[in-house]
Amino acid sequence: MSLSAQQRFKIFSDPVHGFISVPKNLIMDLIQTPEVQRLRRIRQLGVGHLVFPGAEHTRFNHALGAMALMHDALTSLSNKGTPIAPEEHTAALAAALLHDVGHGAFSHTLEHELIRDFHHEEMSRVLLVHLNERFDGALSTAIEIFDGTHARPWMHQLVSSQLDMDRLDYLRRDAFYTGVAEGEVGVQRIIKTLRVHPLQGAANSRITVESKGIYAVENFLISRRLMYWQVYLHKTVLAGDRVLHAALRRARRHLRAGSSETDTIRAGSRSLCFFLEHDITADQLDTDTVRTHYCQLDDTDVLFSLKQWMESDDPVLADLARRFINRDFFRVTFLGDAPADADRAAWRATVRDWLLREGLSTPATAADDLPFYLHVDRSRHAAYATNHDPIAILDRSGALRELSQMADTASIAELNDTVVKPYVSYPKSAGVDVGAVSE
């Protein structure tokens, strides 16, 4: 690379994709914004690092990776004959870089805990719009691509679909950092077999996969299912989630009731307390106060607050905060079937007695404290939805066929089924008898 070429790019060394070249234009300017730099302080896997010690990677790593894969995909598609203007290329890179900029502290773990009816994509769009104003409209095309309103809708598929750059990066990256070999995905094989059809990429075109890429896509979908059950919905990850949720809900109760613990709780993060104290809904995302507090909130705020709350005079809040900080999680047991009412009643009685023995509750407060320590829920996942933006295969005759309809990939149809796993979480020392389980 010549000296002049080096001066036009900044190189990031990424252990997953190798060297990532970032053009010193709008993209580098976006990376330098506080909104993107904040992603360095948000772990990609939420509490997953407490289960997989190597999973310390952040949303910033992922944002760079998704942008790098977008560059690779656009270059490959252009080489195959689909015209892509330089302005479109830059806009697509920006959309990939910023697609997750709206993630909150601990990523998906707290997605629905701080703001009602919230999805991080909504905040990503709010921040995209404000960044666009700051950059004098330079992100207008990127927003169209993000929204799927661009004149060439196939570009949106590269940002958000069942085979987008987001999924290709996070599966490969999360497998690398967790050490789960089953999540290995042939990312470059998939990218090299992508094709815009019809080739000119007009409004009627879509992203397809050449038939020679079928097995790489099949492996991608199977890997996605395995990663969900082995990593994202791992029982200890669920256990960490439950403890963190319980601690925040306990703090919220004190703040909204104006209890004597309010000052102790407010000794934590100001922005975290803002969301706990106020009933914020998704339609308030674009208000200055909500947006400002949200952009100031990251994993550090949550951890700092929990360490403060360990000194609370409320034994339940202090215990929950201590449990998360010291990784003393609840036990999560997967169940063969949804529990019967009699089982639930027996578990409630057992945990109630444990709360009294441990001195965490009194006879008058035990029933109220119980939901913070006993939780029955279910995890669910479908690796591939054939009825929602299905993956299209371009066969050797030039015809489009949905992936699961290909003769040699019949097993993909099974991945369309949603797998549901009921579970119960409870303190390990409580002596809860869950009977027959399926681990």
C-alpha positions as CSV (number, residue, x, y, z in Angstrom):
1,M,0.0,0.0,0.0
2,S,1.4,3.4,-1.0
3,L,1.9,6.2,1.6
4,S,-0.9,8.2,0.1
5,A,-3.3,5.1,0.3
6,Q,-2.3,4.6,4.0
7,Q,-3.1,8.2,4.7
8,R,-6.7,7.7,3.3
9,F,-7.5,4.9,5.7
10,K,-7.2,4.0,9.4
11,I,-6.4,0.4,10.1
12,F,-8.1,-1.5,13.0
13,S,-6.7,-4.8,13.9
14,D,-9.5,-7.2,14.5
15,P,-8.9,-10.8,15.8
16,V,-11.9,-12.1,13.9
17,H,-11.7,-10.5,10.5
18,G,-8.1,-9.4,10.4
19,F,-7.2,-5.8,9.5
20,I,-10.2,-3.6,8.9
21,S,-9.6,-0.5,6.7
22,V,-11.8,2.4,7.6
23,P,-11.8,5.3,5.1
24,K,-11.0,8.7,6.6
25,N,-14.2,10.3,5.5
26,L,-17.7,10.3,7.0
27,I,-17.2,6.7,8.4
28,M,-14.1,7.7,10.4
29,D,-15.9,10.8,11.6
30,L,-18.8,8.7,12.8
31,I,-16.6,6.3,14.7
32,Q,-15.2,9.3,16.6
33,T,-18.6,10.4,17.8
34,P,-19.6,9.9,21.5
35,E,-22.5,7.7,20.4
36,V,-20.3,5.2,18.7
37,Q,-17.5,5.4,21.3
38,R,-20.1,4.6,24.0
39,L,-20.4,1.1,22.4
40,R,-16.9,0.4,23.7
41,R,-18.5,0.4,27.2
42,I,-21.3,-2.1,26.4
43,R,-20.5,-5.8,26.3
44,Q,-21.8,-7.6,23.3
45,L,-23.1,-10.6,25.3
46,G,-24.6,-8.8,28.3
47,V,-23.8,-11.0,31.3
48,G,-22.3,-13.7,29.0
49,H,-18.8,-12.7,30.1
50,L,-19.7,-14.1,33.5
51,V,-20.2,-17.5,31.9
52,F,-17.7,-17.5,29.1
53,P,-14.5,-15.7,30.5
54,G,-13.2,-14.7,27.1
55,A,-16.5,-12.9,26.0
56,E,-15.3,-9.5,27.0
57,H,-15.9,-8.1,23.5
58,T,-18.1,-5.0,23.0
59,R,-20.7,-3.6,20.8
60,F,-18.0,-1.4,19.3
61,N,-16.1,-4.5,18.0
62,H,-19.3,-5.8,16.5
63,A,-20.1,-2.5,14.8
64,L,-16.7,-2.4,13.2
65,G,-17.1,-6.0,12.1
66,A,-20.5,-5.5,10.6
67,M,-19.2,-2.5,8.7
68,A,-16.2,-4.5,7.4
69,L,-18.4,-7.3,6.2
70,M,-20.7,-4.7,4.5
71,H,-17.6,-3.5,2.6
72,D,-16.7,-7.0,1.5
73,A,-20.3,-7.8,0.4
74,L,-20.6,-4.6,-1.6
75,T,-17.2,-5.1,-3.3
76,S,-18.2,-8.7,-4.2
77,L,-21.6,-7.6,-5.6
78,S,-20.0,-4.8,-7.6
79,N,-17.5,-7.2,-9.0
80,K,-20.3,-9.4,-10.2
81,G,-21.9,-6.6,-12.2
82,T,-24.2,-4.7,-9.9
83,P,-23.5,-1.0,-10.1
84,I,-23.0,0.7,-6.7
85,A,-22.3,4.4,-6.6
86,P,-19.5,5.6,-4.2
87,E,-22.1,7.5,-2.2
88,E,-24.3,4.4,-1.8
89,H,-21.3,2.4,-0.7
90,T,-20.5,5.0,2.0
91,A,-24.1,5.2,3.1
92,A,-24.3,1.4,3.4
93,L,-21.2,1.3,5.5
94,A,-22.6,4.0,7.8
95,A,-25.9,2.0,8.1
96,A,-24.0,-1.1,9.1
97,L,-21.7,0.7,11.5
98,L,-24.7,2.4,13.3
99,H,-27.2,-0.4,13.1
100,D,-26.7,-1.2,16.8
101,V,-25.8,2.3,18.1
102,G,-29.1,2.3,20.1
103,H,-28.2,-0.7,22.3
104,G,-28.4,0.0,26.0
105,A,-26.3,-1.2,29.0
106,F,-25.6,-4.9,29.0
107,S,-27.1,-5.2,25.5
108,H,-30.2,-7.4,25.3
109,T,-30.2,-8.2,29.0
110,L,-31.9,-4.9,29.9
111,E,-33.6,-4.1,26.6
112,H,-37.1,-4.3,28.0
113,E,-36.2,-3.4,31.6
114,L,-35.6,0.3,31.5
115,I,-38.1,1.5,28.8
116,R,-41.5,0.0,28.2
117,D,-42.3,-1.4,24.7
118,F,-38.7,-0.7,23.7
119,H,-36.6,-2.2,21.0
120,H,-33.0,-1.0,20.5
121,E,-33.6,-0.6,16.7
122,E,-35.9,2.3,17.5
123,M,-33.3,4.1,19.5
124,S,-30.7,3.4,16.8
125,R,-33.0,5.3,14.3
126,V,-33.5,8.2,16.7
127,L,-29.7,8.5,17.1
128,L,-29.2,8.2,13.3
129,V,-31.6,11.1,12.7
130,H,-29.8,13.3,15.3
131,L,-26.4,12.4,13.9
132,N,-27.7,13.2,10.4
133,E,-28.6,16.7,11.7
134,R,-25.1,17.1,13.2
135,F,-23.5,16.0,9.9
136,D,-25.7,18.3,7.7
137,G,-27.7,15.6,6.1
138,A,-24.8,13.3,5.2
139,L,-26.6,10.3,6.6
140,S,-29.9,10.7,4.7
141,T,-29.2,7.8,2.4
142,A,-27.9,5.7,5.3
143,I,-31.3,6.3,7.1
144,E,-33.1,5.2,3.9
145,I,-31.1,2.0,3.8
146,F,-31.7,1.4,7.5
147,D,-35.4,2.0,7.1
148,G,-35.8,0.0,3.9
149,T,-37.1,3.0,2.0
150,H,-34.1,3.4,-0.3
151,A,-34.8,3.1,-4.0
152,R,-32.7,-0.2,-4.0
153,P,-34.4,-2.2,-1.2
154,W,-31.8,-5.0,-1.5
155,M,-29.3,-2.8,0.3
156,H,-31.6,-2.9,3.4
157,Q,-31.4,-6.7,3.3
158,L,-27.6,-6.5,3.9
159,V,-28.4,-4.5,7.1
160,S,-31.4,-6.3,8.3
161,S,-32.6,-9.7,7.1
162,Q,-32.1,-13.4,8.0
163,L,-28.8,-13.3,6.3
164,D,-27.4,-9.8,7.0
165,M,-24.0,-8.5,8.0
166,D,-25.1,-8.1,11.6
167,R,-25.8,-11.8,12.0
168,L,-22.8,-12.9,10.0
169,D,-20.5,-10.9,12.3
170,Y,-22.0,-11.6,15.7
171,L,-22.2,-15.3,15.2
172,R,-18.6,-15.5,14.0
173,R,-17.4,-13.1,16.7
174,D,-19.3,-14.6,19.6
175,A,-18.1,-18.1,18.7
176,F,-14.6,-16.8,18.6
177,Y,-14.7,-15.0,22.0
178,T,-16.7,-17.7,23.8
179,G,-14.7,-20.6,22.4
180,V,-17.8,-22.4,21.2
181,A,-16.6,-24.1,18.0
182,E,-20.2,-25.0,16.9
183,G,-20.7,-21.3,16.2
184,E,-18.0,-21.2,13.5
185,V,-19.5,-19.8,10.3
186,G,-18.0,-19.6,6.8
187,V,-18.6,-15.9,6.6
188,Q,-16.5,-15.2,3.5
189,R,-17.9,-18.2,1.6
190,I,-21.4,-16.8,2.2
191,I,-20.4,-13.3,1.2
192,K,-18.7,-14.5,-2.0
193,T,-21.9,-16.4,-3.1
194,L,-24.3,-13.5,-2.5
195,R,-25.8,-12.1,-5.7
196,V,-28.2,-9.3,-6.5
197,H,-31.1,-10.6,-8.7
198,P,-31.9,-9.1,-11.2
199,L,-28.2,-8.1,-11.5
200,Q,-28.7,-4.3,-12.2
201,G,-30.1,-3.9,-8.6
202,A,-33.2,-1.8,-9.4
203,A,-36.2,-1.5,-7.1
204,N,-37.4,-5.1,-8.0
205,S,-34.0,-6.7,-7.1
206,R,-33.2,-8.7,-3.9
207,I,-30.3,-10.4,-2.3
208,T,-30.0,-14.0,-3.2
209,V,-27.5,-16.8,-2.7
210,E,-25.9,-18.7,-5.5
211,S,-26.6,-22.4,-5.3
212,K,-22.9,-23.2,-4.5
213,G,-23.4,-21.3,-1.3
214,I,-26.3,-23.5,0.0
215,Y,-24.2,-25.6,2.4
216,A,-22.5,-22.5,3.9
217,V,-25.9,-21.0,4.6
218,E,-27.2,-24.2,6.0
219,N,-24.2,-24.3,8.4
220,F,-24.9,-20.7,9.3
221,L,-28.5,-21.4,10.3
222,I,-27.6,-24.5,12.3
223,S,-24.7,-22.6,14.0
224,R,-27.2,-19.9,14.9
225,R,-29.5,-22.4,16.6
226,L,-26.6,-24.0,18.5
227,M,-25.2,-20.6,19.6
228,Y,-28.6,-19.6,21.0
229,W,-28.9,-22.7,23.2
230,Q,-25.2,-23.0,24.1
231,V,-24.5,-19.2,24.6
232,Y,-27.3,-16.7,24.3
233,L,-29.9,-18.8,26.2
234,H,-27.4,-20.8,28.3
235,K,-28.9,-21.5,31.7
236,T,-26.3,-19.6,33.6
237,V,-26.7,-16.6,31.3
238,L,-30.4,-16.7,32.1
239,A,-29.6,-17.0,35.8
240,G,-27.4,-13.8,35.6
241,D,-30.2,-12.1,33.8
242,R,-32.7,-12.9,36.5
243,V,-30.5,-11.6,39.3
244,L,-29.8,-8.3,37.5
245,H,-33.5,-7.8,36.6
246,A,-34.5,-8.5,40.2
247,A,-32.0,-6.0,41.6
248,L,-33.2,-3.2,39.2
249,R,-36.8,-3.9,39.9
250,R,-36.2,-3.8,43.7
251,A,-34.4,-0.5,43.3
252,R,-37.2,0.8,41.1
253,R,-39.8,-0.1,43.7
254,H,-38.0,2.0,46.4
255,L,-37.5,5.0,44.1
256,R,-41.1,5.1,43.0
257,A,-42.4,4.6,46.5
258,G,-40.1,7.3,47.9
259,S,-38.9,4.9,50.6
260,S,-36.1,5.5,53.1
261,E,-33.7,3.7,50.7
262,T,-34.1,6.4,48.0
263,D,-30.9,8.2,48.9
264,T,-28.8,5.0,48.9
265,I,-30.2,4.1,45.5
266,R,-29.6,7.6,44.1
267,A,-25.9,7.2,45.2
268,G,-25.7,5.1,42.1
269,S,-25.7,6.2,38.5
270,R,-27.9,9.3,37.9
271,S,-28.9,8.1,34.4
272,L,-29.8,4.6,35.6
273,C,-31.9,6.1,38.4
274,F,-33.6,8.3,35.9
275,F,-35.0,5.3,34.0
276,L,-35.8,3.4,37.2
277,E,-37.7,6.4,38.8
278,H,-39.7,7.4,35.7
279,D,-42.1,5.3,33.6
280,I,-40.5,5.9,30.2
281,T,-42.2,4.4,27.1
282,A,-40.9,3.9,23.6
283,D,-42.8,6.9,22.3
284,Q,-40.6,9.2,24.5
285,L,-37.3,8.2,22.9
286,D,-36.8,11.3,21.0
287,T,-37.2,13.7,23.9
288,D,-34.0,15.5,24.8
289,T,-33.9,14.3,28.4
290,V,-34.5,10.6,27.6
291,R,-32.0,10.6,24.8
292,T,-29.4,12.4,26.8
293,H,-29.7,10.0,29.8
294,Y,-29.7,7.0,27.5
295,C,-26.5,8.0,25.7
296,Q,-24.8,8.5,29.1
297,L,-25.8,5.0,30.3
298,D,-23.5,2.0,29.8
299,D,-22.4,-1.2,31.7
300,T,-20.2,0.9,34.0
301,D,-23.3,2.7,35.4
302,V,-25.0,-0.5,36.2
303,L,-22.0,-2.1,38.0
304,F,-21.3,1.1,39.9
305,S,-24.9,1.3,41.1
306,L,-24.9,-2.3,42.2
307,K,-21.8,-1.8,44.2
308,Q,-23.4,1.2,46.0
309,W,-26.6,-0.8,46.6
310,M,-24.7,-3.6,48.3
311,E,-24.7,-1.2,51.3
312,S,-28.5,-0.8,51.3
313,D,-30.4,-1.3,54.5
314,D,-32.9,-3.3,52.5
315,P,-31.6,-6.9,52.9
316,V,-33.2,-8.0,49.7
317,L,-31.7,-5.2,47.5
318,A,-28.3,-5.6,49.2
319,D,-28.4,-9.4,48.6
320,L,-29.4,-9.1,45.0
321,A,-26.7,-6.5,44.3
322,R,-24.1,-8.6,46.1
323,R,-25.2,-11.7,44.1
324,F,-24.6,-10.1,40.8
325,I,-21.3,-8.4,41.7
326,N,-19.9,-11.6,43.2
327,R,-21.5,-13.9,40.6
328,D,-23.6,-15.7,43.1
329,F,-26.4,-16.4,40.7
330,F,-29.7,-18.3,41.1
331,R,-30.0,-21.8,39.8
332,V,-31.9,-22.2,36.5
333,T,-33.4,-25.6,35.8
334,F,-35.0,-26.4,32.5
335,L,-38.3,-28.3,32.7
336,G,-39.7,-31.0,30.6
337,D,-43.1,-29.3,30.6
338,A,-44.7,-26.2,31.9
339,P,-45.1,-26.6,35.7
340,A,-48.4,-27.4,37.2
341,D,-50.0,-25.1,39.7
342,A,-49.2,-27.5,42.5
343,D,-45.5,-27.4,41.6
344,R,-45.5,-23.6,41.6
345,A,-47.3,-23.5,45.0
346,A,-44.7,-26.0,46.5
347,W,-41.8,-23.9,45.1
348,R,-43.3,-20.7,46.6
349,A,-43.6,-22.3,50.0
350,T,-40.0,-23.6,49.9
351,V,-38.5,-20.3,48.8
352,R,-40.7,-18.3,51.3
353,D,-39.3,-20.5,54.2
354,W,-35.8,-20.0,52.9
355,L,-36.2,-16.2,52.9
356,L,-37.3,-16.3,56.5
357,R,-34.4,-18.6,57.5
358,E,-31.9,-16.4,55.8
359,G,-33.3,-13.3,57.5
360,L,-34.0,-11.6,54.2
361,S,-37.7,-11.4,54.9
362,T,-40.2,-11.3,57.8
363,P,-43.5,-13.1,57.9
364,A,-45.1,-9.8,56.9
365,T,-42.9,-9.2,53.9
366,A,-42.0,-12.7,52.6
367,A,-44.9,-12.9,50.1
368,D,-43.9,-9.5,48.7
369,D,-40.2,-10.5,48.5
370,L,-40.8,-13.9,46.9
371,P,-41.0,-12.8,43.2
372,F,-37.5,-11.4,43.4
373,Y,-36.1,-14.9,44.2
374,L,-38.5,-17.3,42.4
375,H,-39.2,-16.9,38.7
376,V,-40.9,-19.2,36.2
377,D,-40.5,-18.4,32.5
378,R,-39.6,-20.0,29.2
379,S,-36.9,-19.4,26.6
380,R,-37.8,-19.7,22.9
381,H,-36.0,-19.5,19.6
382,A,-36.5,-20.3,15.9
383,A,-33.3,-20.3,13.8
384,Y,-35.0,-19.6,10.5
385,A,-38.5,-18.2,9.6
386,T,-39.6,-19.4,6.2
387,N,-42.6,-17.0,6.2
388,H,-40.6,-13.8,7.0
389,D,-38.2,-12.5,4.4
390,P,-37.0,-16.0,3.5
391,I,-33.5,-16.7,2.1
392,A,-33.7,-17.0,-1.7
393,I,-31.4,-19.4,-3.6
394,L,-30.5,-18.6,-7.2
395,D,-30.3,-22.1,-8.8
396,R,-28.2,-23.0,-11.8
397,S,-31.1,-22.4,-14.2
398,G,-31.5,-18.8,-13.0
399,A,-34.7,-19.4,-11.0
400,L,-35.3,-18.3,-7.4
401,R,-36.2,-20.9,-4.8
402,E,-36.7,-20.5,-1.1
403,L,-33.9,-22.2,0.8
404,S,-36.0,-24.9,2.6
405,Q,-37.4,-26.0,-0.8
406,M,-34.1,-27.1,-2.2
407,A,-34.0,-30.8,-2.5
408,D,-30.7,-31.3,-0.6
409,T,-31.5,-28.9,2.3
410,A,-34.7,-30.4,3.5
411,S,-33.4,-30.3,7.1
412,I,-33.6,-26.5,7.0
413,A,-37.4,-26.7,7.2
414,E,-37.0,-28.1,10.7
415,L,-35.2,-25.0,11.8
416,N,-38.4,-23.1,11.2
417,D,-39.9,-24.7,14.3
418,T,-39.8,-22.6,17.4
419,V,-38.2,-24.5,20.3
420,V,-39.7,-23.6,23.7
421,K,-37.9,-24.5,27.0
422,P,-39.8,-23.7,30.2
423,Y,-37.5,-23.1,33.2
424,V,-37.5,-22.0,36.8
425,S,-34.9,-20.0,38.7
426,Y,-34.4,-20.0,42.4
427,P,-31.7,-19.7,45.1
428,K,-29.4,-22.7,45.0
429,S,-29.5,-23.1,48.8
430,A,-33.3,-22.9,49.0
431,G,-33.8,-26.7,48.6
432,V,-36.3,-26.3,45.8
433,D,-37.4,-29.8,44.4
434,V,-38.1,-29.4,40.7
435,G,-38.7,-33.1,40.1
436,A,-38.0,-34.4,36.6
437,V,-36.1,-32.0,34.5
438,S,-34.5,-32.0,31.0
439,E,-31.0,-30.4,31.0
